[in-house]
């Protein structure tokens, strides 16, 4: 069975790096090379042009790439259908989630799923929004949860929750003690934000542009916790999801800077490829999602 080889080939075609492919698939680099070699022997053709500086897929590889994605999906769907025939929800459900969702919103839902479907093996991958979109498109995960926007035409995008963001700082920041804060008070501030590719950074960029704000300095940290710790130590301000800062605000580690007549909201969505919509385990997850936050679901 060439399933592992095909999965390795598809991943290598997308990331174009043997080392990165080995890391993503949790295998050794020689194993990646062996899978590609076996496929080239099977199809009697070169699948990649290799050089020390680049890796480029061949025309034959392009043909195999499209078919291989289909074969992998069909194999996994068949495996799932056979498991479902036993009238038990089991097998794998691979979930991708952006950092805010994966670390602060998703855990209670995972607990519900484990209680209701103890034989369901949940695998959660956490990354920024762009990484989750790509993982969903390449079928490395069955369904993705994102906090930003996507124009990815191969995926179905369905909103499931409204998320409110807040401008936060240490308790000693001058704006915390100001009686009334306006948008103009945010001019020339030092900001601490997530990395490019994250939904929160996308929202921040839009917020700065739409309000004509100038940024005094910008520190980028690819971790919500890292941003919060930096804020607590007295450096700058940030804009983060309420789910991220709620505990720290309640414990008086951070303060919310309330802007007069302003609310900051965005939509959280789940994304999946059309072929995954019929997968039983994915349907179970979507149903659990709607039951967990029934008043916050937006039907399309």
N, C-alpha and C positions, 0 to 999 in steps of 0.2 A: 504494500500500500504506500503510495507516494504523498500521502497527506502532509506529513511533517516537512518533506522536501518542498512541496508546493507552497506551504505557509512560509517557509524560510525564503524561498524565491520571491514571493510577493513582498515580504518585508524588506528584503535587500533592494528590490526594484524601487521601493518608495523612499528608503532612507539613504541609499547609495553609499553605504559604508559597512564593511564587514564587522568591524568592532562594535558599532552601534547596533547592528542586527543581532549579534550574539548577546548583547546586554538586554535588549528588548525581549528576546525569546528564551533568556536564561539558559544559554548553551555556550559551548566553547567556540572560538573562532574557527578552529580546524573542523568542527562539526558543520558549521555553516558552509565552509568550502567544499566539504564532502557532499553535502546535499546538492549543491549547485553542480558539482562534477557529475553526480549520478544522473541528474536531470539532463545535462548536456549529452551524456552517453545515451540516455534513453531516446532523446529526440534527435540525436546525431547532428547537433548544431551548437554553435556558440551562442550563449544567452547574454553575455556581457562583454564589452570591450574593456580590458583592464590596463591601467598604467599606474605608475607610482603616484600620479597627481589626480587621477579621476577614474570614475567607474561609470560607464555608459551602457544602457541596455541596447541590444541589437534589434533589428527589425523582427527577427524570429522571437526574441524575448518579448517584444511588444505584443505579439499574437498570443504567446503563452500567458502573459500577465493578465489580460482580460479574461481568458478562459479559466485560468487558475483561481481567480477571485470567485468566479461562478461555482467552480468545483468545490472549493472550500466551504462556501456558503451552503451548497446543496448537501454536502457530507454532514455538516454540523446540524442542519435542519432535519436530515434523516435520522441522525443519532438521537436528536431531541424527540422526534415523533415516535420513535420506538420506545423511548423511556416513558413518554406520555401514555402510550398504549397500555401501560401497566396501571393506569389510573392513580398514579402517585406523582406529585410535583417533585421532581428530583433533577439531578444533572447540574450543569453550571449556569449561572447568570453573571455575565461580565458587565459591570457598571463602570462607566467613566464619569467623573465629577470634577468640576472646577474646585479650586481650593476652598472658597467660602462655603459652597454647598457641601462638599465632601467632608469638611472638618467640623462644620457647625450645624448644618441643616439635615443632612442625610442620616447620621447615626441613629436617631430614634426610629426612623423608618426601617433601617436594617434590623433593629431589635424586633420590631413587629413581624418582619418577614421570617426571621429565625424561629420565632415562637410558633407561627402559623404553618411554616413549611420547613420542618427540621431537616429534611433530606435535601433541601435546596442548597447547593454550594455557591455562596456569594463571593465574588471576586471584585474588589473595588480598586480602580486606578485613579489617582488624584493628580491633576496637572492644571495648567492654566487653560482658559477657554479655548485658545487656538489649538493646544495639544489635544484636548478632548475631542474637538471637532475632527481633527485628522485621525485620531484613533477610532472614532465611530465610522468615518468614511472608509477606512481600510479594514473594518470588521475586526479590529483588535479588541473592541468592546461591543456588546450587543446594543447598548443604549447609553447615551451621554446626557449629562445634566450640565447646562451652561448658564452663565450669568451675563453674557454679552450677546452680540448679534452675529449672524452669519449669513452670507449669501451663497453658501454651498448648495448647489442645485441638486446634488445627488442625495441630499438628506431631507427628511420631513422635520419641520420645526414646530413644536406645539408648546405654547406658554402654560405654565402650571402654578405660578405664584408671583405676587407682587412683593418686591423686597425694598425696604426703606433704608437709605443710607444716611449717615450723620457725619458732620465735621467734628473731629475729636482732637483733643490735645491733653497735655498734662494738666493737673489741677492748678498749676502756677502760671499758665499762659495768660498774658494780659487780656486777651479777648474773652476769657472765661468770666472775668469779673466786670466786664463792661455791661452796663444796664441794658443797652440795645445794640445789637450787632447787625450791620447791613452788609450786603455783598461787597460794597466798596472797601469795607474794612479788611477784606481778604487780599487787597492789592499788596504786592511785594512781600508775601509771606514765604517762609521756608516750609516746603512740603516734603512729606515722606510717603512714597507711593509704591504700589506693586509694579511688576515689570511689564514691558510691552508684550502684548499677547493675552494679558489677563482681562477679564470683563471689567474689573474695578478700575484698571488703568484706562480702559476705553471710555468709561463713564467720566473719569477725571478729566481726560483730554477734551471731551465734549463740553464739560462744565466750564473749564478754563476758557476755551475758545468762545463759547456762546455768551459769556459774561465779560469778555474783553479784559481778563485778568492777567497781570504780569506776575511771573513767578520769580521770587528772589533767589531761591535755590531749590534743587530737587534731588532728593536722595531716593534711590530705587532699591527696594528690598523685596525679594521674591518669596515672602512669607508673611502672612497676616500676623503671626505671633511675633516675628522679628520687628514688624512695624510698631506693634503695641508696646513692646519692651523699650524701643527707642523713644517713643512718645512719653512713656512713664518716666524715663530718665531726663525729660525736660526739653527734648529737641523737636521743634516744629509742630505742624498740624497735619492731619490726614483726613481722608474721606473713606469710611468703611461701612460695611453692612451692619445693621443693628444687631443681627445675630452674632456677629464677630465681637462687638464691643459691649453687649448687654451685661455680661457678668462683671467685666472690669469697671463699668460705670456704677453698677450696683454696689460693688466692693470699694468704690471711691478711689480706684487706681487711675481712672481716666475721667475726663469731663467732656460733655457735649457742648459745643459752641452753637447756640441756637440762632439761626439767621432769621431776621424779621420777615414774615410772610413768605417763607420759602420751605418747600418740602422737596426731598430728593428721592425719587422712586425709579425703579427699573423693573423689568420683567425677567423672571427666571424661566427657562424653557428646557424641555427635553428634546433631544434630537436622535433620530434613528434612520437607517436606510429602509426603503419600502419593503424589502424582503424580510426584514426583522419584525415587521408589524404582525405577522401571522405566527410568530414564535410564541409558544404557550408561556414560557417563563417571562418573556418580555411583557406579555399581556397581563400576567399576574402582578408584575412590578408596577405597571401603569395604573392598574386598578387600585393597588395599595397606595400609590401616590395620591390619587384623587380622594381616597377615603381619609388619608392622614390630614389633608388640608382642604376639606370640602368647600369651605367658603372662599378659598383663595384660588381655586381652579378657574381658568378661563377656557371655556369650550370654544372650539373652532367650528 
